[in-house]
Amino acid sequence: MKNKFLTSILTICMVSLFLCGTVCADKVSLEDIGISTVGQKVELPVLLDSAPGGIAGYKFTTSFAPAGIAQVSSVTMPEWAGIKVVEGAPGEKVLVSALDLEMKVEAGTGQVQICTLGIEGLSEGVATLTLNITEITDDNGNPISVELTPATITVGSQTAAPVPVQTPQSSSTQVPTPEVTPEIQENTPVVEVTPTVTPTPVPTVVADFTAQLQEGSAPMTVFFTDNSTGYPTKFMWNFGDGSSDNTSPLQNPQHIYRIPGVYTVSLTASNSEYTNTTEKAGFITVKPMHLPVRGAKNNVTIFSVPDGAEVYLNNAYQGVTPAFLTNLTSRDYQLRLHKEGYYDVVSPISILDDVLPTFISGFVMMPHLAEIGELSANPPQTGAAYIVSYPELVNVTIDDTPVGKTDIMVMNLAVGMHNLTLQKEGYEPWNDTLEIKNGLAVIQTYHYEEPYFSLNRTVEYVQYP
């Protein structure tokens, strides 16, 4: 049943929990707290009143309304959590998730500590803290219905005064007890206690994958499935055939192998801290498509100007020009010639009996015109850049031209140095450079904001296109 909960997180198939106030619902307790000064941090325990079926795990996101008054400065996870995930701290919107892999929280357990939130005052005022619970399940994989009352966070002078303790009076003499107001000395120092925070570990990534089909005839479409562990969020595939779509950043991509051969496939997967690459040599085998064998056989030689064009008969790859094709059945075929930088040649071709044992067909290929007037057969030196950031949705500008938000692939960049600027509201701009190399794609990864790790960037180059 733990695996069922883990699978639900990996596939992001969240079970919606309606926070109803019925008597059958368990309660998640949040206490109202007061923070005396801006910058002070106070711990707020998050408790589940009972766990009749145990706890397999949970996932929730914090939110404050209005914003700007308080934030989550730290998260202390419970001892029973085998996997602990915290994203976004310090901040107002923090994701907290845990799995009880060893079933330490047994069925019938009473009050259970979910976690402890460190709350920091940002400005004077009153805010409401809410936990948006997207999943919490018991040991049988069943969703637990919970009732949650938001907590009131008061920061600064509006902090409510403590309620005085009432002392019982003697029944014989009703003497009123005078209210004593403690004296506050002007220069009395305020001692702030900052809780010790243990960083939540990020799981190690191990890249792995499978393919729906590993052997077949060209053209062959292969569907790849990511089986990586460690909650990776970024992916880069290399399909190994050197085609124009040889790489992909999708988690579960598909690729068409058009040329027969044996290909090595690799996958690089990463989360906020770890990156891992798995390469499988000879993973895909693509064979030529054999045409039907019927009746008499004939031969044909296909030439093109220039030569080196890929030859296809009825979409079956036959080699490159000059191509000598043998044992062809008498029938009509569709011939297609393909060469980078030139328009495809598509022409019907008829193979006839008793005409010639061998005949020759020649085709002149027309070049593309490039945007600046040069022939694309002699293309400019270009490369590409794949910009990845943590967090995502960071504005990317290259050479003073906005190109979009991360994560983003920018194609056809001229070889050489380019200025790169990353901008996100609430953060200082990050100015950097891109070095573009001919026929390669540079992958630059930026850890733009990490609560437990220093800012850093990684650079690597892969074949492109």
C-alpha positions in Angstrom: 0.0 0.0 0.0 3.0 2.3 0.5 3.9 1.7 -3.1 0.4 2.8 -4.1 0.9 6.1 -2.4 4.4 6.5 -3.9 3.0 5.8 -7.4 0.3 8.4 -6.9 3.0 11.1 -6.2 5.2 10.1 -9.2 2.3 10.2 -11.7 0.9 13.4 -10.1 -2.5 11.8 -9.9 -3.7 13.7 -6.8 -6.7 12.6 -4.9 -8.9 15.6 -4.1 -9.8 15.8 -0.4 -12.8 17.8 0.6 -12.2 19.4 4.0 -15.6 18.7 5.4 -16.7 19.3 8.9 -18.5 15.9 9.4 -18.1 14.0 12.6 -16.2 11.2 10.7 -13.4 13.6 9.7 -10.1 13.6 11.5 -8.8 17.1 12.5 -5.5 18.8 11.6 -4.8 21.3 14.4 -3.2 24.7 13.9 -2.9 27.2 16.8 -3.2 30.9 16.5 0.2 32.5 17.2 1.6 36.0 17.9 4.9 37.3 16.7 6.1 40.4 18.7 8.6 41.9 16.2 9.2 41.7 12.5 11.9 39.2 11.8 11.1 37.0 14.8 10.5 33.3 14.1 8.1 31.2 16.0 7.5 27.4 15.7 4.0 26.2 14.9 3.3 22.4 15.2 1.0 20.8 12.7 -0.9 17.9 14.4 -3.3 15.2 13.2 -5.6 14.3 16.1 -5.7 10.6 15.3 -4.7 8.0 12.7 -7.1 5.0 12.9 -5.7 3.5 9.7 -2.1 4.7 10.1 -0.5 7.2 7.7 1.0 6.2 4.3 2.0 9.8 3.5 0.7 13.3 2.9 1.2 16.4 0.7 0.1 20.0 1.3 1.0 23.6 0.3 1.0 26.6 2.7 -0.6 29.9 1.8 -1.0 33.2 3.7 -3.7 35.8 3.2 -3.1 38.7 2.9 0.5 38.2 1.5 3.5 40.0 2.9 2.8 39.7 6.6 4.4 36.3 7.4 6.1 33.4 5.7 7.4 29.8 6.4 11.1 30.2 7.3 11.8 26.5 7.9 10.1 23.1 8.1 11.1 20.4 10.6 9.9 17.0 9.3 8.8 14.1 11.6 11.0 11.3 12.6 8.7 8.7 11.0 9.0 10.1 7.5 11.2 7.9 5.3 11.0 10.3 2.4 10.8 14.1 3.1 10.3 16.7 0.5 10.2 20.5 1.1 10.1 23.0 -1.8 9.9 26.8 -1.7 11.1 27.5 1.9 11.7 30.2 2.9 8.5 31.6 1.4 4.7 32.0 1.7 3.9 29.1 -0.7 5.8 26.0 0.5 5.2 22.4 -0.6 5.6 19.8 2.1 5.4 16.1 1.5 6.3 12.9 3.4 6.1 9.1 3.0 6.0 6.6 5.9 7.9 3.8 4.1 8.5 1.7 7.3 4.9 2.0 8.6 6.1 3.6 11.8 2.7 5.3 12.3 0.6 2.2 13.0 -3.1 1.9 12.7 -4.9 3.1 15.8 -2.2 5.7 16.7 -3.5 8.7 18.5 -2.2 12.2 17.9 0.5 12.3 15.1 2.9 15.1 14.4 2.7 16.0 10.7 5.6 18.5 10.8 6.6 21.8 12.6 6.5 25.0 10.6 8.9 27.9 11.5 6.8 31.1 10.9 8.7 34.4 10.4 7.1 37.9 10.7 7.6 40.0 7.6 5.6 43.1 8.4 3.1 44.2 11.1 -0.4 43.0 10.6 -2.7 39.9 10.8 -2.7 37.1 8.3 -4.5 33.8 7.9 -2.4 30.6 7.4 -4.1 27.8 5.4 -2.8 24.4 4.5 -4.1 23.3 1.1 -4.0 19.5 1.5 -3.9 17.7 -1.8 -3.3 14.2 -0.4 -3.2 12.3 2.8 -3.8 8.5 2.8 -3.8 5.7 5.3 -1.9 2.4 5.2 -4.5 0.8 3.0 -4.2 3.6 0.4 -7.6 5.2 1.3 -7.8 9.0 1.4 -8.2 10.4 5.0 -10.9 13.1 5.3 -9.6 15.9 7.4 -11.1 19.0 9.0 -8.8 22.0 9.1 -9.2 25.4 10.8 -6.8 28.0 9.5 -4.4 29.7 11.9 -4.4 33.4 12.6 -0.8 34.9 12.6 -0.5 38.3 14.3 2.8 40.3 13.8 3.9 43.3 15.7 1.9 45.8 17.9 -1.4 44.1 17.0 -0.3 41.0 18.9 -3.0 40.1 21.3 -2.2 40.4 25.0 -2.0 37.1 27.0 -5.2 36.1 28.9 -4.6 36.5 32.7 -4.8 33.3 34.8 -7.8 33.4 37.2 -7.1 32.2 40.7 -10.0 30.6 42.6 -11.1 32.6 45.7 -12.2 31.3 49.1 -15.9 30.6 49.4 -16.1 32.4 52.8 -14.5 35.7 51.8 -14.9 37.2 48.3 -11.9 39.5 48.1 -11.2 40.8 44.6 -7.7 40.0 43.4 -6.1 43.1 42.1 -4.8 42.9 38.5 -1.1 43.3 38.3 0.5 44.8 35.2 4.2 43.9 35.0 6.5 46.8 34.6 8.4 47.0 31.3 11.7 48.7 31.5 12.6 50.7 28.5 16.0 49.2 27.8 15.2 45.6 28.5 16.7 43.6 25.6 14.4 41.3 23.6 15.9 37.8 23.3 14.9 36.1 20.1 15.2 32.3 19.9 15.9 30.9 16.4 15.1 27.2 16.1 17.7 24.9 14.8 16.6 23.6 11.3 17.8 20.4 9.9 17.8 20.6 6.0 15.3 18.2 4.4 17.3 15.7 2.3 16.6 15.6 -1.4 16.5 12.0 -2.8 19.3 10.9 -5.1 18.3 10.5 -8.8 18.9 7.3 -10.7 18.0 7.6 -14.4 16.4 4.6 -16.1 14.0 4.0 -19.0 12.3 1.4 -21.2 11.1 1.4 -24.8 7.8 0.0 -26.2 9.8 -1.3 -29.2 13.5 -2.0 -29.5 13.8 -3.8 -32.9 11.9 -3.3 -36.2 12.1 -2.0 -39.8 12.7 1.6 -40.9 10.9 3.9 -40.5 10.4 2.8 -36.9 8.5 4.8 -34.3 9.7 4.1 -30.7 7.8 5.3 -27.5 10.2 5.8 -24.6 9.1 5.6 -20.9 11.0 7.3 -18.1 11.5 4.9 -15.1 13.9 7.1 -13.1 13.7 7.3 -9.3 14.4 10.2 -7.0 11.6 12.5 -8.2 13.4 14.0 -11.2 11.8 17.1 -12.8 14.2 17.7 -15.7 15.0 15.3 -18.6 17.2 15.3 -21.6 17.1 12.3 -24.0 19.6 11.5 -26.8 18.2 8.9 -29.3 21.6 8.3 -30.9 20.8 8.5 -34.6 22.1 12.1 -35.2 18.9 13.2 -36.8 17.5 16.8 -36.5 15.2 15.7 -33.7 17.9 13.6 -32.0 17.3 15.0 -28.5 14.2 15.7 -26.4 13.5 17.4 -23.0 10.1 15.5 -22.6 9.7 12.9 -19.8 8.1 10.3 -22.1 9.0 11.1 -25.7 8.6 9.3 -29.0 11.2 9.2 -31.8 11.1 8.0 -35.4 14.2 6.1 -36.6 14.4 6.5 -40.4 17.9 5.0 -41.1 18.7 1.4 -40.4 21.4 0.8 -37.8 22.1 0.0 -34.1 21.7 3.0 -31.8 22.8 3.9 -28.3 20.2 5.8 -26.2 20.9 7.9 -23.1 18.7 9.7 -20.6 19.9 12.5 -18.2 17.4 13.1 -15.3 17.7 15.6 -12.5 15.9 17.1 -9.5 16.8 20.2 -7.5 20.2 18.7 -6.3 21.1 15.6 -8.2 21.7 14.7 -11.8 22.2 11.2 -13.2 22.8 9.8 -16.7 22.0 6.3 -17.9 23.3 5.1 -21.4 22.2 1.9 -23.0 24.5 0.8 -25.8 22.9 -1.0 -28.8 19.5 -0.4 -27.3 17.6 0.2 -30.6 18.0 -2.0 -33.7 16.5 -0.6 -37.0 16.5 -3.0 -40.0 15.9 -2.1 -43.7 12.4 -2.6 -44.8 12.3 -5.4 -47.3 10.1 -4.9 -50.3 7.7 -7.7 -51.3 9.3 -10.5 -53.5 7.0 -11.5 -56.4 7.7 -12.7 -59.9 10.6 -11.5 -62.1 13.3 -9.3 -60.7 14.9 -6.2 -62.1 17.7 -3.8 -61.1 17.9 0.0 -61.1 20.6 2.5 -60.3 19.6 5.9 -58.8 21.8 8.9 -59.2 21.4 12.5 -57.9 23.1 15.8 -58.3 24.7 16.3 -55.8 25.1 12.7 -54.6 24.7 11.5 -51.0 20.9 11.9 -51.0 18.9 9.3 -49.0 16.8 7.0 -51.3 13.4 5.8 -50.3 11.1 3.5 -52.3 7.5 3.5 -50.9 9.0 5.1 -47.7 11.5 2.1 -47.3 15.1 3.3 -47.0 17.4 1.9 -49.7 20.7 3.7 -49.1 22.3 6.9 -50.5 23.0 8.0 -54.1 24.4 6.5 -56.2 22.3 3.6 -55.1 22.2 0.3 -56.9 18.9 -1.5 -56.2 18.4 -5.1 -57.0 15.7 -7.8 -57.2 12.9 -5.3 -57.6 9.4 -6.7 -58.5 7.8 -5.3 -61.7 5.4 -2.7 -60.4 5.0 1.1 -59.8 6.9 2.7 -56.8 7.1 6.1 -55.3 10.7 7.3 -55.2 11.8 10.0 -52.7 15.2 11.6 -52.4 16.2 13.6 -49.3 19.3 15.6 -48.6 19.8 18.4 -46.0 19.7 21.8 -47.6 17.7 20.7 -50.7 14.1 20.2 -51.6 13.0 16.6 -51.6 12.5 14.9 -55.0 9.3 12.8 -55.1 8.7 10.9 -58.4 6.8 7.8 -59.5 9.1 5.1 -60.9 8.0 2.0 -62.9 9.9 -1.3 -62.9 9.0 -3.2 -66.1 9.8 -6.8 -67.2 11.8 -7.5 -70.3 12.8 -3.9 -71.0 16.3 -3.7 -69.7 18.0 -5.9 -67.0 19.3 -2.6 -65.5 18.3 1.0 -66.1 19.5 4.3 -64.7 17.6 7.2 -63.3 19.2 10.6 -62.6 17.7 13.5 -60.6 18.9 17.1 -60.1 18.1 18.4 -56.6 17.2 22.1 -56.1 18.8 23.8 -53.1 16.9 25.8 -50.5 17.4 29.6 -50.4 18.6 30.8 -47.0 17.1 33.9 -45.4 20.1 36.0 -46.3 20.4 34.8 -49.9 23.0 32.0 -49.4 22.3 28.4 -50.2 21.4 26.3 -47.2 23.6 23.6 -48.6 26.4 25.8 -47.2 24.7 26.8 -43.9 26.0 29.3 -41.4 27.7 28.1 -38.3 25.0 27.7 -35.7 24.2 25.9 -32.5 21.4 25.9 -29.8 21.0 26.7 -26.1 18.7 24.9 -23.6 18.2 27.1 -20.5 17.0 25.3 -17.3 16.3 27.1 -14.0 15.2 26.3 -10.5 12.6 27.6 -9.9 11.0 27.6 -13.4 9.3 30.5 -15.3 12.3 32.8 -15.2 12.4 35.3 -18.1 15.2 34.7 -20.5 16.8 37.5 -22.6 19.6 36.8 -25.2 21.5 39.8 -26.6 18.8 42.2 -25.4 16.0 40.1 -27.1 13.4 38.4 -24.9 13.1 34.7 -26.0 10.6 33.3 -23.4 10.6 31.7 -19.9 12.5 28.7 -18.6 12.7 25.9 -19.4 13.4 26.9 -23.0 15.3 25.7 -26.1 16.6 28.5 -28.3 17.6 27.3 -31.8 19.8 28.6 -34.6 22.1 30.8 -32.5 25.2 32.1 -34.3 28.5 30.5 -33.1 30.3 32.7 -30.5 29.5 34.5 -27.3 26.1 35.8 -26.4 24.8 37.9 -23.4 22.3 36.0 -21.3 20.0 37.6 -18.6 17.7 35.8 -16.3 15.0 37.8 -14.5 12.2 36.8 -12.0 10.1 39.1 -9.9 11.4 39.2 -6.3 15.0 38.1 -7.3 18.1 40.0 -8.4 18.8 39.6 -12.2 21.4 37.0 -13.1 23.7 38.2 -16.0 25.7 35.5 -17.7 27.1 34.5 -21.1 26.3 31.7 -23.6 29.1 30.2 -25.7 27.6 28.7 -28.8 29.6 26.0 -30.6 28.9 24.8 -34.1 26.5 21.8 -34.3 26.2 21.5 -30.5 23.5 22.5 -28.0 24.7 24.0 -24.7 22.6 23.1 -21.7 23.0 25.7 -18.9 21.3 24.9 -15.6 20.8 27.6 -13.0 19.9 26.9 -9.3 18.3 30.3 -9.1 17.0 29.9 -5.5 17.6 27.0 -3.2 16.8 27.0 0.6 19.6 24.6 1.6 22.2 24.8 -1.1 24.4 27.6 -2.5 23.6 29.2 -5.8 25.3 27.5 -8.7 25.2 26.8 -12.4 26.2 23.8 -14.6 27.2 23.8 -18.3 27.3 20.9 -20.7 27.3 20.4 -24.5 25.4 17.8 -26.5 25.2 17.0 -30.2 22.8 19.2 -32.2 20.7 18.9 -34.2 
